[in-house]
Amino acid sequence: MNRKEFVILLIITFFVIMLWLIFDIFFRTKTSVELDPALQTLLEPISPDFDTEAINLVRENAQNRPVIIQPTSQASPSASP
């Protein structure tokens, strides 16, 4: 790569980086969109408190529900011609 090609590459790289920064700043400062209240409730953070009552309820349901394991069928090998 000669000096002229290197300078052209540097100029193109500089402009790409500058455009990237300009668009990044532009879209970050753009006003935010109003969200639907139903969607806003779905986006609220989950409570960090550990709910032992819910865990106990899940355990009780798991103990009361029988686990049914279905036997799996295996294909028998066939003879090849």
WOPETA-V207494 format. One record per backbone hydrogen bond with DSSP energy under -1.0 kcal/mol. CO is the residue of the C=O (numbers start at 0). NH is the residue of the N-H. Records with the same first field share a line. If there is no record, write none. Layout:
CO: NH + NH
//
This chain:
1: 5
2: 6
3: 7
4: 8
5: 9
6: 10
7: 11
8: 12
9: 13
10: 14
11: 15
12: 16
13: 17
14: 18
15: 19
16: 20
17: 21
18: 22
19: 23
20: 24
21: 25
22: 26
23: 27
24: 28
35: 39
36: 40
37: 41
38: 42
49: 51
50: 54
51: 55
52: 56
53: 57
54: 58
55: 59
56: 60
57: 61
58: 62
59: 63
60: 64
//
